[in-house]
Amino acid sequence: MDVGSAVSGSAVTQGLIGMQRSQTEISKSAQQILKAGMTERDNPAQNDLVESLVNIKVQTQIFDASAKIVKAADETIGTLLNAKA
């Protein structure tokens, strides 16, 4: 494996790790939203609800960015393989 493929493979791995972490954080926030919905109205959980909603938005953007990294690395690997063939 040449350096270009190694770097692209590493980018794919890092992109996938980023996607997995974001997915985990989105799931945690969704659970917090569910818990906040089950508590009394005048509860400090309202603050947690807002933070959870914001975190879902942020993590969605991180997930999308990580997916773009994976796509770009995949295209790079394809280009390298075509050039080598």
BAFIVEX-751722 format. One line per 3 residues: number of its first residue (from 0); their letters; for each residue x, y, z of C-alpha. Coordinates in steps of 0.5 Angstrom, whole numbers. Layout:
BEGIN
NUM> a> X Y Z ~ ...
***
This chain:
BEGIN
0> mdv> 0 0 0 ~ 3 7 -2 ~ 3 13 2
3> gsa> -3 16 -1 ~ -8 10 0 ~ -5 10 7
6> vsg> -7 17 8 ~ -14 16 5 ~ -15 9 9
9> sav> -14 13 15 ~ -19 19 13 ~ -24 14 12
12> tqg> -23 11 19 ~ -23 18 22 ~ -29 20 19
15> lig> -33 13 21 ~ -31 14 28 ~ -33 21 28
18> mqr> -40 19 25 ~ -40 13 30 ~ -39 18 36
21> sqt> -44 23 33 ~ -49 18 33 ~ -48 16 40
24> eis> -49 23 42 ~ -55 24 38 ~ -58 18 42
27> ksa> -56 20 49 ~ -59 27 47 ~ -65 24 45
30> qqi> -66 20 51 ~ -65 26 55 ~ -71 29 51
33> lka> -75 23 53 ~ -74 24 60 ~ -75 31 60
36> gmt> -82 30 57 ~ -83 25 63 ~ -82 30 68
39> erd> -86 36 71 ~ -87 42 68 ~ -83 47 73
42> npa> -77 42 73 ~ -70 44 71 ~ -70 39 66
45> qnd> -73 44 61 ~ -65 47 61 ~ -63 40 59
48> lve> -68 40 54 ~ -66 46 50 ~ -58 43 51
51> slv> -60 36 48 ~ -64 40 42 ~ -58 44 41
54> nik> -53 38 42 ~ -57 34 37 ~ -57 40 31
57> vqt> -49 40 33 ~ -48 33 32 ~ -52 32 26
60> qif> -47 37 23 ~ -41 34 25 ~ -44 27 23
63> das> -45 30 16 ~ -38 33 16 ~ -35 26 18
66> aki> -39 23 12 ~ -36 28 7 ~ -29 26 10
69> vka> -31 19 8 ~ -34 20 1 ~ -28 25 -1
72> ade> -23 19 2 ~ -27 14 -2 ~ -26 18 -8
75> tig> -19 19 -7 ~ -18 12 -6 ~ -22 11 -13
78> tll> -17 16 -16 ~ -11 13 -14 ~ -13 6 -16
81> nak> -15 8 -23 ~ -8 12 -24 ~ -5 5 -22
84> a> -9 1 -27
***
